[in-house]
């Protein structure tokens, strides 16, 4: 299987069908990232489609001395922030009660769903810059260095944003859930 650089060279040489491999390779990760940033799967899928269209038309701007995935995530991040600014998303994420209640499941499943929903809500309440590093670190499992590359930030800036995100998450979860094991995972 050709690596990203080989595919890009083929696409730029006119073999546009090779772009499908790029999309297939990164679609799941980009959709997942965008979903964690905006909290809505249909919107995340629409934004991902926009990102891949934008990337295709800007492929000639890609510089091979950088990792393609970092460049792609930067485009996704910028597009997501632009869209959020357009929408001026100030509403809070609400729990769909029907999703929480399943009469055939034990109480522990319901409690886990409630906890997960509260965690999702707390993530969505983070400022965009903190949410971005939180999602990349905890949910995408990227290192400080990888986040630094993707967001064009210094590693110390990434660490500071992550520290602040964890603190805000801890405070939020402590207020709504009374503390416990959930915010202990945040290492604050």
C-alpha positions as CSV (number, residue, x, y, z in Angstrom):
1,X,0.0,0.0,0.0
2,X,1.5,3.3,-1.0
3,X,2.3,5.8,1.7
4,X,0.7,9.3,1.9
5,X,3.5,11.0,0.0
6,X,3.3,8.5,-2.9
7,X,-0.4,8.9,-3.2
8,X,-0.1,12.7,-3.1
9,X,2.4,12.6,-5.9
10,X,0.1,10.4,-8.0
11,X,-2.8,12.7,-7.4
12,X,-0.9,15.8,-8.3
13,X,0.3,14.1,-11.4
14,X,-3.3,13.7,-12.5
15,X,-4.4,10.3,-11.1
16,X,-7.3,11.8,-9.0
17,X,-8.8,8.4,-8.3
18,X,-6.0,7.8,-5.8
19,X,-7.6,10.4,-3.6
20,X,-10.1,7.8,-2.6
21,X,-7.3,6.0,-0.7
22,X,-6.5,9.2,1.2
23,X,-10.2,9.6,2.2
24,X,-10.5,5.9,3.2
25,X,-7.4,6.1,5.3
26,X,-8.4,9.2,7.3
27,X,-12.2,9.4,7.1
28,X,-12.9,7.6,10.4
29,X,-10.3,9.6,12.3
30,X,-11.4,13.0,10.9
31,X,-15.1,12.3,11.5
32,X,-14.3,11.1,15.1
33,X,-12.3,14.2,15.8
34,X,-14.9,16.5,14.4
35,X,-17.7,14.7,16.3
36,X,-15.8,15.2,19.5
37,X,-15.4,18.9,18.7
38,X,-19.0,19.7,17.8
39,X,-21.0,16.9,19.4
40,X,-23.2,16.0,16.5
41,X,-22.5,13.1,14.2
42,X,-24.4,14.3,11.1
43,X,-22.7,17.7,11.3
44,X,-19.3,16.0,11.8
45,X,-19.9,13.9,8.7
46,X,-20.8,16.9,6.7
47,X,-17.8,18.8,8.0
48,X,-15.5,15.9,7.2
49,X,-16.8,15.9,3.6
50,X,-16.1,19.6,3.4
51,X,-12.6,19.0,4.8
52,X,-11.8,16.3,2.2
53,X,-13.0,18.5,-0.6
54,X,-11.0,21.4,0.7
55,X,-7.9,19.2,1.1
56,X,-8.2,17.9,-2.4
57,X,-8.3,21.4,-3.9
58,X,-5.4,22.6,-1.7
59,X,-3.3,19.5,-2.1
60,X,-0.8,21.5,-4.2
61,X,-0.2,23.6,-1.0
62,X,0.9,20.6,1.0
63,X,4.6,20.6,1.9
64,X,6.1,17.1,2.2
65,X,8.6,18.1,5.0
66,X,5.5,17.9,7.3
67,X,3.4,14.9,8.0
68,X,0.3,14.8,5.8
69,X,-1.9,13.7,8.7
70,X,-0.8,16.8,10.7
71,X,-1.7,19.0,7.7
72,X,-5.0,17.3,7.3
73,X,-5.9,17.7,11.0
74,X,-5.0,21.4,10.8
75,X,-7.4,21.9,7.9
76,X,-10.1,19.9,9.8
77,X,-9.5,22.0,12.9
78,X,-9.6,25.3,11.1
79,X,-12.8,24.3,9.2
80,X,-14.4,23.2,12.4
81,X,-13.6,26.4,14.2
82,X,-14.8,28.4,11.3
83,X,-18.1,26.5,11.3
84,X,-18.6,26.9,15.0
85,X,-18.0,30.6,14.8
86,X,-20.6,30.9,12.0
87,X,-23.1,29.0,14.1
88,X,-22.1,30.8,17.3
89,X,-22.8,27.6,19.2
90,X,-23.8,28.7,22.6
91,X,-26.4,26.1,23.4
92,X,-25.5,23.4,25.8
93,X,-25.6,19.7,24.9
94,X,-28.7,18.1,26.2
95,X,-29.2,14.5,27.1
96,X,-31.7,12.6,25.1
97,X,-33.6,10.8,27.9
98,X,-34.8,8.1,25.6
99,X,-31.2,7.1,24.9
100,X,-30.6,6.8,28.7
101,X,-33.6,4.6,29.4
102,X,-33.5,1.0,28.2
103,X,-35.9,-1.2,30.3
104,X,-34.0,-4.4,29.4
105,X,-30.6,-3.2,30.8
106,X,-29.4,-3.3,34.4
107,X,-29.0,-0.2,36.5
108,X,-25.3,-0.2,35.9
109,X,-25.7,0.4,32.2
110,X,-28.0,3.3,32.9
111,X,-25.5,4.8,35.3
112,X,-22.7,4.4,32.7
113,X,-24.8,6.1,30.1
114,X,-25.6,9.0,32.5
115,X,-21.9,9.3,33.3
116,X,-20.9,9.2,29.7
117,X,-23.5,11.8,28.8
118,X,-22.2,14.1,31.6
119,X,-18.7,13.6,30.4
120,X,-19.7,14.5,26.9
121,X,-21.5,17.6,28.1
122,X,-18.5,18.7,30.1
123,X,-16.3,18.2,27.1
124,X,-18.6,20.4,25.0
125,X,-18.6,23.1,27.6
126,X,-14.8,23.5,27.4
127,X,-13.5,26.5,25.4
128,X,-12.6,25.4,21.8
129,X,-8.9,25.7,22.3
130,X,-9.0,23.4,25.4
131,X,-11.5,21.0,23.9
132,X,-9.3,20.5,20.9
133,X,-6.3,19.4,22.9
134,X,-8.4,17.4,25.3
135,X,-10.0,15.5,22.5
136,X,-6.7,14.9,20.7
137,X,-5.0,13.7,23.9
138,X,-7.6,11.6,25.6
139,X,-9.8,10.4,22.8
140,X,-7.5,10.3,19.8
141,X,-4.6,9.2,22.1
142,X,-2.0,11.5,20.5
143,X,1.2,12.5,22.3
144,X,2.1,16.1,23.1
145,X,4.5,16.1,20.2
146,X,1.8,14.9,17.7
147,X,-0.7,17.4,19.0
148,X,1.9,20.1,18.8
149,X,2.5,19.3,15.1
150,X,-1.2,19.1,14.2
151,X,-2.1,22.3,15.9
152,X,1.1,24.2,15.1
153,X,1.7,24.9,18.8
154,X,4.7,24.5,21.0
155,X,4.6,21.4,23.2
156,X,4.6,23.6,26.3
157,X,1.4,25.4,24.9
158,X,-0.2,22.0,24.4
159,X,0.7,20.9,27.9
160,X,-0.7,24.2,29.4
161,X,-3.9,23.9,27.4
162,X,-4.3,20.3,28.5
163,X,-3.7,21.2,32.1
164,X,-6.3,23.9,31.9
165,X,-8.8,21.6,30.1
166,X,-8.3,18.9,32.8
167,X,-8.8,21.5,35.6
168,X,-12.0,22.8,34.0
169,X,-13.2,19.2,33.4
170,X,-12.5,18.3,37.0
171,X,-14.3,21.4,38.3
172,X,-17.3,20.8,36.1
173,X,-17.6,17.1,36.9
174,X,-17.1,17.7,40.6
175,X,-20.0,20.1,40.6
176,X,-22.4,18.0,38.6
177,X,-21.4,14.5,39.7
178,X,-19.9,15.1,43.1
179,X,-16.5,14.0,42.1
180,X,-15.5,10.3,42.1
181,X,-13.5,8.3,39.7
182,X,-14.4,10.1,36.5
183,X,-12.4,13.2,37.1
184,X,-9.6,11.3,38.8
185,X,-8.6,10.1,35.4
186,X,-7.8,13.7,34.4
187,X,-4.7,13.7,36.7
188,X,-5.4,17.2,38.2
